[in-house]
Amino acid sequence: MTGASDSEIVLTPLDEPALRRLLEAAVADADALEVMPPMEGPPGWTPERCEAFLAFHRRRCLDPDTAIETTWLVEVDGRAAGAARLQPVHGPSAVEVEAGVWLGRSVRGHGIGKRVTEVLLEAARDGGAARFIASTTVDNAAARRLLTGTGADLDVHGADVDASLEL
């Protein structure tokens, strides 16, 4: 892969089949701690951790009784490569949305994150959001560059970085 401009990048709303593809991408190309909350047990993609990953996403975006965000499967040239999400911060009619993106190691550093962020910004605007926020760490230089490149203001406090962009 040479760069995002050479690749077809598609964001597909998460459903059960897309969730299964997302799990396969995570197991093949990401550390569990990069893509889901920590849990007890041995490290790595154990059967229990895979089930917890599925339950986490079902609860956060697929179950209408518990959903708090919209999640998309990120596909690069037809292959599942990561996830992107938008979460209203103050409820369904919020004017502020929090964004999150993770990409598998094999597609990082090729401009995919920039293209995905552009789609998230457009979705946030289309949804009526007035502010776009995201969080990362001081150690994640790529995410900081990406957020700065959108025009976001960065607030560093300790090891954490909060970004905000007025839409």
Secondary structure, DSSP 8 states (H G I E B T S, - for coil): ---GGGS-EEEEE--HHHHHHHHHHHHHHS-HHHHS---SSSSS--HHHHHHHHHHHIIIII-TTT---EEEEEEETTEEEEEEEEEESSSTT-SEEEEEEEE-GGGTTSSHHHHHHHHHHHHHHHTT-SEEEEEEETT-HHHHHHHHHTT-EEEEETTEEEEEEE-
